[in-house]
Amino acid sequence: MTTDYTTLAQRLDQAHEWPCCYTFKFIVPKARQEEVVCLFGPEAFIGKTASRTGKYMSITVETGMESSAQVIDVYKRAATIQGIVML
């Protein structure tokens, strides 16, 4: 499956006025959670919740973004993390 980043950029630009605070949500195997955290700078607010079994982590990140292109760049880098689900 390929991701249509052009459509995503258009939708982001319609829904947001840049720069703005953007919320990312991920589900990732517990062993990979630091890879997600490393995608963001120290100014990001990062919340983590373990799954019932403790095998997965739900990660919510709120951080400032300058443009839809910057958001898409984060999603592209996150897509390289094994087992990640991007919500």
N, CA, C and O atoms as a CHARMM CRD file, in Angstrom:
* protein
*
  348
    1    1 MET  N      0.84200  -1.17700   0.00000 PROA 1      0.00000
    2    1 MET  CA     0.00000   0.00000   0.00000 PROA 1      0.00000
    3    1 MET  C      0.88600   1.23800   0.00000 PROA 1      0.00000
    4    1 MET  O      1.83400   1.31400   0.78100 PROA 1      0.00000
    5    2 THR  N      0.60000   2.19300  -0.84600 PROA 2      0.00000
    6    2 THR  CA     1.35000   3.43300  -0.87100 PROA 2      0.00000
    7    2 THR  C      0.52700   4.52300  -0.20800 PROA 2      0.00000
    8    2 THR  O     -0.70400   4.48800  -0.21600 PROA 2      0.00000
    9    3 THR  N      1.22000   5.47900   0.36000 PROA 3      0.00000
   10    3 THR  CA     0.55000   6.58000   1.02100 PROA 3      0.00000
   11    3 THR  C      0.54000   7.77500   0.08600 PROA 3      0.00000
   12    3 THR  O      1.57400   8.13300  -0.47700 PROA 3      0.00000
   13    4 ASP  N     -0.60600   8.38800  -0.08400 PROA 4      0.00000
   14    4 ASP  CA    -0.72300   9.56900  -0.92100 PROA 4      0.00000
   15    4 ASP  C     -0.45600  10.79800  -0.05100 PROA 4      0.00000
   16    4 ASP  O     -1.36700  11.34400   0.57100 PROA 4      0.00000
   17    5 TYR  N      0.79300  11.21700  -0.02000 PROA 5      0.00000
   18    5 TYR  CA     1.17500  12.34300   0.82200 PROA 5      0.00000
   19    5 TYR  C      0.64200  13.66600   0.29700 PROA 5      0.00000
   20    5 TYR  O      0.49400  14.60900   1.07500 PROA 5      0.00000
   21    6 THR  N      0.34700  13.77000  -0.99500 PROA 6      0.00000
   22    6 THR  CA    -0.21700  15.00000  -1.54300 PROA 6      0.00000
   23    6 THR  C     -1.60000  15.25200  -0.95400 PROA 6      0.00000
   24    6 THR  O     -1.91900  16.37000  -0.55000 PROA 6      0.00000
   25    7 THR  N     -2.41200  14.20800  -0.91000 PROA 7      0.00000
   26    7 THR  CA    -3.75000  14.33100  -0.32600 PROA 7      0.00000
   27    7 THR  C     -3.65500  14.63800   1.16000 PROA 7      0.00000
   28    7 THR  O     -4.40600  15.46800   1.67200 PROA 7      0.00000
   29    8 LEU  N     -2.74500  13.98300   1.85100 PROA 8      0.00000
   30    8 LEU  CA    -2.55800  14.24800   3.27800 PROA 8      0.00000
   31    8 LEU  C     -2.15700  15.70000   3.49800 PROA 8      0.00000
   32    8 LEU  O     -2.69300  16.35400   4.39200 PROA 8      0.00000
   33    9 ALA  N     -1.23300  16.21200   2.70700 PROA 9      0.00000
   34    9 ALA  CA    -0.79700  17.60500   2.83900 PROA 9      0.00000
   35    9 ALA  C     -1.97100  18.56000   2.63300 PROA 9      0.00000
   36    9 ALA  O     -2.12000  19.53200   3.37300 PROA 9      0.00000
   37   10 GLN  N     -2.79100  18.28900   1.64400 PROA 10     0.00000
   38   10 GLN  CA    -3.95800  19.14000   1.38200 PROA 10     0.00000
   39   10 GLN  C     -4.92400  19.12000   2.55800 PROA 10     0.00000
   40   10 GLN  O     -5.43700  20.16200   2.96600 PROA 10     0.00000
   41   11 ARG  N     -5.16900  17.94300   3.09700 PROA 11     0.00000
   42   11 ARG  CA    -6.09300  17.83000   4.23500 PROA 11     0.00000
   43   11 ARG  C     -5.53300  18.51800   5.47900 PROA 11     0.00000
   44   11 ARG  O     -6.26600  19.18300   6.21100 PROA 11     0.00000
   45   12 LEU  N     -4.24100  18.35700   5.71100 PROA 12     0.00000
   46   12 LEU  CA    -3.61400  19.02900   6.85100 PROA 12     0.00000
   47   12 LEU  C     -3.70000  20.54000   6.70200 PROA 12     0.00000
   48   12 LEU  O     -3.99100  21.24500   7.66800 PROA 12     0.00000
   49   13 ASP  N     -3.44900  21.04100   5.49500 PROA 13     0.00000
   50   13 ASP  CA    -3.49600  22.48500   5.25600 PROA 13     0.00000
   51   13 ASP  C     -4.91100  23.04000   5.40600 PROA 13     0.00000
   52   13 ASP  O     -5.08300  24.18700   5.81600 PROA 13     0.00000
   53   14 GLN  N     -5.92000  22.24100   5.07800 PROA 14     0.00000
   54   14 GLN  CA    -7.30900  22.67300   5.25100 PROA 14     0.00000
   55   14 GLN  C     -7.70800  22.70300   6.72600 PROA 14     0.00000
   56   14 GLN  O     -8.49700  23.55100   7.14200 PROA 14     0.00000
   57   15 ALA  N     -7.16600  21.78600   7.50400 PROA 15     0.00000
   58   15 ALA  CA    -7.57600  21.63300   8.90000 PROA 15     0.00000
   59   15 ALA  C     -6.75500  22.45700   9.88800 PROA 15     0.00000
   60   15 ALA  O     -7.18700  22.67500  11.02000 PROA 15     0.00000
   61   16 HSD  N     -5.57300  22.91700   9.46800 PROA 16     0.00000
   62   16 HSD  CA    -4.67600  23.60700  10.40300 PROA 16     0.00000
   63   16 HSD  C     -4.19300  24.92900   9.82900 PROA 16     0.00000
   64   16 HSD  O     -4.08600  25.10500   8.61600 PROA 16     0.00000
   65   17 GLU  N     -3.90800  25.84500  10.73200 PROA 17     0.00000
   66   17 GLU  CA    -3.29200  27.11100  10.35700 PROA 17     0.00000
   67   17 GLU  C     -1.87200  27.07500  10.91400 PROA 17     0.00000
   68   17 GLU  O     -1.67300  27.07500  12.12900 PROA 17     0.00000
   69   18 TRP  N     -0.89900  27.04400  10.02500 PROA 18     0.00000
   70   18 TRP  CA     0.50300  26.86100  10.41200 PROA 18     0.00000
   71   18 TRP  C      1.13900  28.18700  10.78300 PROA 18     0.00000
   72   18 TRP  O      0.79600  29.22000  10.20900 PROA 18     0.00000
   73   19 PRO  N      2.06800  28.17300  11.74400 PROA 19     0.00000
   74   19 PRO  CA     2.46700  27.04800  12.60500 PROA 19     0.00000
   75   19 PRO  C      1.39300  26.77800  13.65900 PROA 19     0.00000
   76   19 PRO  O      0.59400  27.65400  13.99200 PROA 19     0.00000
   77   20 CYS  N      1.39100  25.55000  14.17300 PROA 20     0.00000
   78   20 CYS  CA     0.42100  25.18500  15.20100 PROA 20     0.00000
   79   20 CYS  C      0.93800  24.00200  16.01000 PROA 20     0.00000
   80   20 CYS  O      1.93700  23.36900  15.66800 PROA 20     0.00000
   81   21 CYS  N      0.22100  23.73000  17.09400 PROA 21     0.00000
   82   21 CYS  CA     0.50800  22.54100  17.89400 PROA 21     0.00000
   83   21 CYS  C     -0.20000  21.37100  17.21400 PROA 21     0.00000
   84   21 CYS  O     -1.39400  21.44500  16.92400 PROA 21     0.00000
   85   22 TYR  N      0.53800  20.29600  16.96400 PROA 22     0.00000
   86   22 TYR  CA    -0.01700  19.13900  16.26300 PROA 22     0.00000
   87   22 TYR  C      0.09700  17.92100  17.16700 PROA 22     0.00000
   88   22 TYR  O      1.09200  17.75800  17.87200 PROA 22     0.00000
   89   23 THR  N     -0.91800  17.07000  17.14800 PROA 23     0.00000
   90   23 THR  CA    -0.93000  15.85900  17.96100 PROA 23     0.00000
   91   23 THR  C     -0.71500  14.63300  17.08700 PROA 23     0.00000
   92   23 THR  O     -1.46000  14.38800  16.13800 PROA 23     0.00000
   93   24 PHE  N      0.31300  13.87200  17.42500 PROA 24     0.00000
   94   24 PHE  CA     0.60800  12.59700  16.77300 PROA 24     0.00000
   95   24 PHE  C      0.19600  11.48300  17.71700 PROA 24     0.00000
   96   24 PHE  O      0.32600  11.62500  18.93300 PROA 24     0.00000
   97   25 LYS  N     -0.30100  10.37100  17.17400 PROA 25     0.00000
   98   25 LYS  CA    -0.63600   9.19700  17.98500 PROA 25     0.00000
   99   25 LYS  C     -0.07000   7.95900  17.31200 PROA 25     0.00000
  100   25 LYS  O     -0.22900   7.75200  16.10900 PROA 25     0.00000
  101   26 PHE  N      0.59400   7.14300  18.12100 PROA 26     0.00000
  102   26 PHE  CA     1.22800   5.92900  17.62100 PROA 26     0.00000
  103   26 PHE  C      0.95700   4.78000  18.58000 PROA 26     0.00000
  104   26 PHE  O      0.77300   4.99000  19.77900 PROA 26     0.00000
  105   27 ILE  N      0.93500   3.56900  18.04400 PROA 27     0.00000
  106   27 ILE  CA     0.98500   2.35200  18.85400 PROA 27     0.00000
  107   27 ILE  C      2.21600   1.61100  18.36900 PROA 27     0.00000
  108   27 ILE  O      2.41100   1.41500  17.17000 PROA 27     0.00000
  109   28 VAL  N      3.04200   1.20500  19.31700 PROA 28     0.00000
  110   28 VAL  CA     4.32700   0.62300  18.94700 PROA 28     0.00000
  111   28 VAL  C      4.69100  -0.47800  19.94000 PROA 28     0.00000
  112   28 VAL  O      4.32100  -0.39300  21.11100 PROA 28     0.00000
  113   29 PRO  N      5.41000  -1.51200  19.49300 PROA 29     0.00000
  114   29 PRO  CA     5.89500  -2.50100  20.45900 PROA 29     0.00000
  115   29 PRO  C      6.71300  -1.80200  21.54800 PROA 29     0.00000
  116   29 PRO  O      7.46800  -0.87300  21.26300 PROA 29     0.00000
  117   30 LYS  N      6.56100  -2.24500  22.76900 PROA 30     0.00000
  118   30 LYS  CA     7.22000  -1.59700  23.90900 PROA 30     0.00000
  119   30 LYS  C      8.72000  -1.42100  23.67900 PROA 30     0.00000
  120   30 LYS  O      9.28800  -0.39500  24.05400 PROA 30     0.00000
  121   31 ALA  N      9.35400  -2.39900  23.07500 PROA 31     0.00000
  122   31 ALA  CA    10.79900  -2.33900  22.84700 PROA 31     0.00000
  123   31 ALA  C     11.19200  -1.24200  21.85900 PROA 31     0.00000
  124   31 ALA  O     12.36600  -0.87900  21.78800 PROA 31     0.00000
  125   32 ARG  N     10.24800  -0.71000  21.10200 PROA 32     0.00000
  126   32 ARG  CA    10.53500   0.30600  20.07800 PROA 32     0.00000
  127   32 ARG  C     10.10600   1.71400  20.48500 PROA 32     0.00000
  128   32 ARG  O     10.20700   2.63900  19.67800 PROA 32     0.00000
  129   33 GLN  N      9.63100   1.89800  21.71100 PROA 33     0.00000
  130   33 GLN  CA     9.08600   3.19000  22.10800 PROA 33     0.00000
  131   33 GLN  C     10.10700   4.32400  22.05100 PROA 33     0.00000
  132   33 GLN  O      9.74400   5.45100  21.71300 PROA 33     0.00000
  133   34 GLU  N     11.35000   4.06200  22.36500 PROA 34     0.00000
  134   34 GLU  CA    12.35700   5.12600  22.33500 PROA 34     0.00000
  135   34 GLU  C     12.64400   5.60300  20.91400 PROA 34     0.00000
  136   34 GLU  O     13.05300   6.74700  20.71800 PROA 34     0.00000
  137   35 GLU  N     12.43700   4.74500  19.93000 PROA 35     0.00000
  138   35 GLU  CA    12.60700   5.16400  18.53800 PROA 35     0.00000
  139   35 GLU  C     11.57400   6.23100  18.17800 PROA 35     0.00000
  140   35 GLU  O     11.87100   7.15600  17.42200 PROA 35     0.00000
  141   36 VAL  N     10.37800   6.10400  18.71200 PROA 36     0.00000
  142   36 VAL  CA     9.34500   7.11200  18.48000 PROA 36     0.00000
  143   36 VAL  C      9.71600   8.40000  19.19800 PROA 36     0.00000
  144   36 VAL  O      9.63600   9.48000  18.61200 PROA 36     0.00000
  145   37 VAL  N     10.11500   8.30100  20.44200 PROA 37     0.00000
  146   37 VAL  CA    10.47400   9.47900  21.22900 PROA 37     0.00000
  147   37 VAL  C     11.59400  10.26600  20.54800 PROA 37     0.00000
  148   37 VAL  O     11.58800  11.49600  20.57000 PROA 37     0.00000
  149   38 CYS  N     12.54500   9.56900  19.95000 PROA 38     0.00000
  150   38 CYS  CA    13.68800  10.22000  19.29900 PROA 38     0.00000
  151   38 CYS  C     13.30300  11.00300  18.04400 PROA 38     0.00000
  152   38 CYS  O     14.11900  11.76800  17.53000 PROA 38     0.00000
  153   39 LEU  N     12.09700  10.83000  17.54800 PROA 39     0.00000
  154   39 LEU  CA    11.64300  11.59900  16.38600 PROA 39     0.00000
  155   39 LEU  C     11.35300  13.05300  16.74400 PROA 39     0.00000
  156   39 LEU  O     11.22200  13.89800  15.85700 PROA 39     0.00000
  157   40 PHE  N     11.25400  13.34700  18.03900 PROA 40     0.00000
  158   40 PHE  CA    10.80800  14.65800  18.49300 PROA 40     0.00000
  159   40 PHE  C     11.85200  15.32300  19.38000 PROA 40     0.00000
  160   40 PHE  O     12.67600  14.65400  20.00300 PROA 40     0.00000
  161   41 GLY  N     11.80400  16.64000  19.42600 PROA 41     0.00000
  162   41 GLY  CA    12.73000  17.40900  20.24500 PROA 41     0.00000
  163   41 GLY  C     12.28700  17.46200  21.69400 PROA 41     0.00000
  164   41 GLY  O     11.23200  16.93800  22.05200 PROA 41     0.00000
  165   42 PRO  N     13.10900  18.10500  22.53400 PROA 42     0.00000
  166   42 PRO  CA    12.82100  18.15600  23.97000 PROA 42     0.00000
  167   42 PRO  C     11.58700  18.99000  24.31700 PROA 42     0.00000
  168   42 PRO  O     11.05400  18.87500  25.42000 PROA 42     0.00000
  169   43 GLU  N     11.12900  19.82900  23.38300 PROA 43     0.00000
  170   43 GLU  CA     9.96600  20.67500  23.66100 PROA 43     0.00000
  171   43 GLU  C      8.64200  19.92500  23.52000 PROA 43     0.00000
  172   43 GLU  O      7.59700  20.43700  23.92300 PROA 43     0.00000
  173   44 ALA  N      8.67400  18.73700  22.96000 PROA 44     0.00000
  174   44 ALA  CA     7.45200  17.95600  22.73100 PROA 44     0.00000
  175   44 ALA  C      6.92900  17.37200  24.04100 PROA 44     0.00000
  176   44 ALA  O      7.69700  16.90200  24.88000 PROA 44     0.00000
  177   45 PHE  N      5.59800  17.41100  24.19800 PROA 45     0.00000
  178   45 PHE  CA     4.95900  16.72700  25.31500 PROA 45     0.00000
  179   45 PHE  C      4.65800  15.31000  24.85100 PROA 45     0.00000
  180   45 PHE  O      3.97800  15.11100  23.84400 PROA 45     0.00000
  181   46 ILE  N      5.16200  14.33200  25.58200 PROA 46     0.00000
  182   46 ILE  CA     5.00200  12.93300  25.18600 PROA 46     0.00000
  183   46 ILE  C      4.31100  12.16400  26.30900 PROA 46     0.00000
  184   46 ILE  O      4.81000  12.09400  27.43200 PROA 46     0.00000
  185   47 GLY  N      3.16500  11.59500  25.98600 PROA 47     0.00000
  186   47 GLY  CA     2.43000  10.76400  26.93700 PROA 47     0.00000
  187   47 GLY  C      2.47000   9.31500  26.48500 PROA 47     0.00000
  188   47 GLY  O      2.35100   9.02500  25.29400 PROA 47     0.00000
  189   48 LYS  N      2.64000   8.40500  27.43700 PROA 48     0.00000
  190   48 LYS  CA     2.72200   6.98200  27.11100 PROA 48     0.00000
  191   48 LYS  C      1.74500   6.19800  27.97600 PROA 48     0.00000
  192   48 LYS  O      1.58200   6.47300  29.16400 PROA 48     0.00000
  193   49 THR  N      1.09700   5.21400  27.35600 PROA 49     0.00000
  194   49 THR  CA     0.20800   4.31100  28.07500 PROA 49     0.00000
  195   49 THR  C      0.50200   2.89500  27.60900 PROA 49     0.00000
  196   49 THR  O      0.49100   2.61300  26.41000 PROA 49     0.00000
  197   50 ALA  N      0.76400   2.00700  28.55700 PROA 50     0.00000
  198   50 ALA  CA     1.03800   0.60800  28.21800 PROA 50     0.00000
  199   50 ALA  C     -0.26300  -0.12700  27.92900 PROA 50     0.00000
  200   50 ALA  O     -1.30800   0.18100  28.50400 PROA 50     0.00000
  201   51 SER  N     -0.18500  -1.09800  27.03400 PROA 51     0.00000
  202   51 SER  CA    -1.34500  -1.95300  26.76600 PROA 51     0.00000
  203   51 SER  C     -1.60800  -2.83700  27.98100 PROA 51     0.00000
  204   51 SER  O     -0.77700  -2.93500  28.88400 PROA 51     0.00000
  205   52 ARG  N     -2.74500  -3.46200  27.99200 PROA 52     0.00000
  206   52 ARG  CA    -3.11300  -4.31200  29.13300 PROA 52     0.00000
  207   52 ARG  C     -2.06400  -5.38900  29.39600 PROA 52     0.00000
  208   52 ARG  O     -1.76600  -5.69800  30.55000 PROA 52     0.00000
  209   53 THR  N     -1.50600  -5.95800  28.33400 PROA 53     0.00000
  210   53 THR  CA    -0.50100  -7.01000  28.49200 PROA 53     0.00000
  211   53 THR  C      0.91000  -6.45800  28.65300 PROA 53     0.00000
  212   53 THR  O      1.83000  -7.19200  29.01400 PROA 53     0.00000
  213   54 GLY  N      1.08300  -5.15700  28.38400 PROA 54     0.00000
  214   54 GLY  CA     2.40400  -4.54900  28.48700 PROA 54     0.00000
  215   54 GLY  C      3.28100  -4.75500  27.26600 PROA 54     0.00000
  216   54 GLY  O      4.44100  -4.34300  27.25600 PROA 54     0.00000
  217   55 LYS  N      2.74300  -5.38300  26.25000 PROA 55     0.00000
  218   55 LYS  CA     3.53100  -5.66500  25.05000 PROA 55     0.00000
  219   55 LYS  C      3.65300  -4.44100  24.13800 PROA 55     0.00000
  220   55 LYS  O      4.64200  -4.29300  23.42100 PROA 55     0.00000
  221   56 TYR  N      2.64500  -3.56600  24.17000 PROA 56     0.00000
  222   56 TYR  CA     2.61300  -2.38800  23.30300 PROA 56     0.00000
  223   56 TYR  C      2.49600  -1.11500  24.12200 PROA 56     0.00000
  224   56 TYR  O      2.05500  -1.13100  25.27100 PROA 56     0.00000
  225   57 MET  N      2.90400  -0.00400  23.50100 PROA 57     0.00000
  226   57 MET  CA     2.75700   1.31100  24.10800 PROA 57     0.00000
  227   57 MET  C      1.94200   2.18700  23.17100 PROA 57     0.00000
  228   57 MET  O      2.16400   2.19900  21.96000 PROA 57     0.00000
  229   58 SER  N      1.00900   2.91100  23.73800 PROA 58     0.00000
  230   58 SER  CA     0.30500   3.95800  23.01400 PROA 58     0.00000
  231   58 SER  C      1.05500   5.24700  23.33300 PROA 58     0.00000
  232   58 SER  O      1.23800   5.59000  24.50100 PROA 58     0.00000
  233   59 ILE  N      1.48200   5.95200  22.30800 PROA 59     0.00000
  234   59 ILE  CA     2.26200   7.16900  22.51000 PROA 59     0.00000
  235   59 ILE  C      1.53900   8.33300  21.84600 PROA 59     0.00000
  236   59 ILE  O      1.22000   8.29000  20.65700 PROA 59     0.00000
  237   60 THR  N      1.28700   9.37700  22.63700 PROA 60     0.00000
  238   60 THR  CA     0.68300  10.60600  22.13300 PROA 60     0.00000
  239   60 THR  C      1.71700  11.70900  22.26200 PROA 60     0.00000
  240   60 THR  O      2.30300  11.90300  23.32800 PROA 60     0.00000
  241   61 VAL  N      1.93600  12.42700  21.17500 PROA 61     0.00000
  242   61 VAL  CA     2.93700  13.49200  21.16200 PROA 61     0.00000
  243   61 VAL  C      2.26700  14.78600  20.72900 PROA 61     0.00000
  244   61 VAL  O      1.60800  14.82900  19.69000 PROA 61     0.00000
  245   62 GLU  N      2.43300  15.83300  21.51500 PROA 62     0.00000
  246   62 GLU  CA     1.97200  17.16800  21.14500 PROA 62     0.00000
  247   62 GLU  C      3.20100  18.04000  20.97900 PROA 62     0.00000
  248   62 GLU  O      4.00300  18.19100  21.90000 PROA 62     0.00000
  249   63 THR  N      3.33900  18.61500  19.78700 PROA 63     0.00000
  250   63 THR  CA     4.51600  19.43200  19.51400 PROA 63     0.00000
  251   63 THR  C      4.20100  20.46900  18.44800 PROA 63     0.00000
  252   63 THR  O      3.26400  20.30400  17.66700 PROA 63     0.00000
  253   64 GLY  N      4.97400  21.52000  18.41700 PROA 64     0.00000
  254   64 GLY  CA     4.79400  22.56400  17.42300 PROA 64     0.00000
  255   64 GLY  C      5.28200  22.11300  16.05400 PROA 64     0.00000
  256   64 GLY  O      6.36100  21.53500  15.92900 PROA 64     0.00000
  257   65 MET  N      4.48700  22.38000  15.03800 PROA 65     0.00000
  258   65 MET  CA     4.84900  22.06900  13.65400 PROA 65     0.00000
  259   65 MET  C      4.70400  23.34000  12.82300 PROA 65     0.00000
  260   65 MET  O      3.77900  24.12800  13.02100 PROA 65     0.00000
  261   66 GLU  N      5.63300  23.52200  11.89600 PROA 66     0.00000
  262   66 GLU  CA     5.65000  24.72000  11.06000 PROA 66     0.00000
  263   66 GLU  C      4.81100  24.58500   9.79400 PROA 66     0.00000
  264   66 GLU  O      4.36200  25.58900   9.24200 PROA 66     0.00000
  265   67 SER  N      4.59500  23.35500   9.33000 PROA 67     0.00000
  266   67 SER  CA     3.90000  23.16100   8.05500 PROA 67     0.00000
  267   67 SER  C      3.43600  21.71500   7.91900 PROA 67     0.00000
  268   67 SER  O      3.83800  20.83800   8.68400 PROA 67     0.00000
  269   68 SER  N      2.58400  21.49100   6.92800 PROA 68     0.00000
  270   68 SER  CA     2.15500  20.12400   6.64200 PROA 68     0.00000
  271   68 SER  C      3.34000  19.27700   6.19400 PROA 68     0.00000
  272   68 SER  O      3.38400  18.08000   6.47500 PROA 68     0.00000
  273   69 ALA  N      4.29300  19.87800   5.50600 PROA 69     0.00000
  274   69 ALA  CA     5.48200  19.14100   5.06000 PROA 69     0.00000
  275   69 ALA  C      6.27500  18.61400   6.25300 PROA 69     0.00000
  276   69 ALA  O      6.81700  17.51000   6.19900 PROA 69     0.00000
  277   70 GLN  N      6.34500  19.39100   7.32100 PROA 70     0.00000
  278   70 GLN  CA     7.06300  18.95000   8.51600 PROA 70     0.00000
  279   70 GLN  C      6.32800  17.77700   9.17900 PROA 70     0.00000
  280   70 GLN  O      6.96700  16.83800   9.65200 PROA 70     0.00000
  281   71 VAL  N      5.00800  17.82500   9.21500 PROA 71     0.00000
  282   71 VAL  CA     4.21000  16.72400   9.77200 PROA 71     0.00000
  283   71 VAL  C      4.43600  15.45400   8.95400 PROA 71     0.00000
  284   71 VAL  O      4.65400  14.38000   9.51500 PROA 71     0.00000
  285   72 ILE  N      4.38400  15.57700   7.64600 PROA 72     0.00000
  286   72 ILE  CA     4.57100  14.42700   6.76300 PROA 72     0.00000
  287   72 ILE  C      5.96700  13.84700   6.91900 PROA 72     0.00000
  288   72 ILE  O      6.13900  12.63000   6.85300 PROA 72     0.00000
  289   73 ASP  N      6.96400  14.69400   7.12300 PROA 73     0.00000
  290   73 ASP  CA     8.32900  14.20500   7.34600 PROA 73     0.00000
  291   73 ASP  C      8.38900  13.32700   8.59200 PROA 73     0.00000
  292   73 ASP  O      9.04800  12.28700   8.58600 PROA 73     0.00000
  293   74 VAL  N      7.70900  13.73700   9.65700 PROA 74     0.00000
  294   74 VAL  CA     7.67400  12.92200  10.87900 PROA 74     0.00000
  295   74 VAL  C      7.01800  11.57300  10.59200 PROA 74     0.00000
  296   74 VAL  O      7.52800  10.53500  11.01200 PROA 74     0.00000
  297   75 TYR  N      5.89700  11.58400   9.88100 PROA 75     0.00000
  298   75 TYR  CA     5.21800  10.32800   9.55100 PROA 75     0.00000
  299   75 TYR  C      6.09800   9.42300   8.68900 PROA 75     0.00000
  300   75 TYR  O      6.10500   8.20700   8.88100 PROA 75     0.00000
  301   76 LYS  N      6.82700   9.99300   7.75800 PROA 76     0.00000
  302   76 LYS  CA     7.71700   9.18600   6.90800 PROA 76     0.00000
  303   76 LYS  C      8.82500   8.54000   7.73400 PROA 76     0.00000
  304   76 LYS  O      9.15100   7.36900   7.53600 PROA 76     0.00000
  305   77 ARG  N      9.40900   9.31200   8.66800 PROA 77     0.00000
  306   77 ARG  CA    10.45900   8.74300   9.52600 PROA 77     0.00000
  307   77 ARG  C      9.88400   7.69800  10.47300 PROA 77     0.00000
  308   77 ARG  O     10.52400   6.67900  10.73200 PROA 77     0.00000
  309   78 ALA  N      8.67800   7.94000  10.99200 PROA 78     0.00000
  310   78 ALA  CA     8.03600   6.97300  11.88800 PROA 78     0.00000
  311   78 ALA  C      7.72500   5.67100  11.15900 PROA 78     0.00000
  312   78 ALA  O      7.78100   4.59700  11.75700 PROA 78     0.00000
  313   79 ALA  N      7.40100   5.75900   9.88300 PROA 79     0.00000
  314   79 ALA  CA     7.04500   4.56800   9.10200 PROA 79     0.00000
  315   79 ALA  C      8.18500   3.56600   9.00500 PROA 79     0.00000
  316   79 ALA  O      7.95600   2.40500   8.66700 PROA 79     0.00000
  317   80 THR  N      9.41000   3.99400   9.29600 PROA 80     0.00000
  318   80 THR  CA    10.56100   3.08700   9.25100 PROA 80     0.00000
  319   80 THR  C     10.70100   2.26100  10.52900 PROA 80     0.00000
  320   80 THR  O     11.51200   1.33700  10.57900 PROA 80     0.00000
  321   81 ILE  N      9.92000   2.58200  11.56000 PROA 81     0.00000
  322   81 ILE  CA     9.99500   1.85900  12.83400 PROA 81     0.00000
  323   81 ILE  C      9.18000   0.57300  12.72200 PROA 81     0.00000
  324   81 ILE  O      7.98800   0.59800  12.41900 PROA 81     0.00000
  325   82 GLN  N      9.84500  -0.53800  12.97200 PROA 82     0.00000
  326   82 GLN  CA     9.20800  -1.85100  12.83400 PROA 82     0.00000
  327   82 GLN  C      8.04500  -2.00200  13.81000 PROA 82     0.00000
  328   82 GLN  O      8.19400  -1.75600  15.00700 PROA 82     0.00000
  329   83 GLY  N      6.89100  -2.40700  13.29400 PROA 83     0.00000
  330   83 GLY  CA     5.73300  -2.69400  14.12500 PROA 83     0.00000
  331   83 GLY  C      4.88500  -1.49600  14.49900 PROA 83     0.00000
  332   83 GLY  O      3.91800  -1.64800  15.24500 PROA 83     0.00000
  333   84 ILE  N      5.21100  -0.30700  14.00700 PROA 84     0.00000
  334   84 ILE  CA     4.46800   0.89300  14.39900 PROA 84     0.00000
  335   84 ILE  C      3.11500   0.95600  13.70000 PROA 84     0.00000
  336   84 ILE  O      2.97100   0.55100  12.54600 PROA 84     0.00000
  337   85 VAL  N      2.12900   1.47400  14.42900 PROA 85     0.00000
  338   85 VAL  CA     0.82200   1.79600  13.86700 PROA 85     0.00000
  339   85 VAL  C      0.65000   3.29300  14.07700 PROA 85     0.00000
  340   85 VAL  O      0.72600   3.77900  15.20500 PROA 85     0.00000
  341   86 MET  N      0.41700   4.02200  12.98900 PROA 86     0.00000
  342   86 MET  CA     0.25100   5.47100  13.07300 PROA 86     0.00000
  343   86 MET  C     -1.23000   5.78900  12.97600 PROA 86     0.00000
  344   86 MET  O     -1.89500   5.40000  12.01600 PROA 86     0.00000
  345   87 LEU  N     -1.74200   6.49000  13.96500 PROA 87     0.00000
  346   87 LEU  CA    -3.17600   6.81000  14.00000 PROA 87     0.00000
  347   87 LEU  C     -3.41000   8.24800  13.59000 PROA 87     0.00000
  348   87 LEU  O     -4.55400   8.70200  13.55800 PROA 87     0.00000
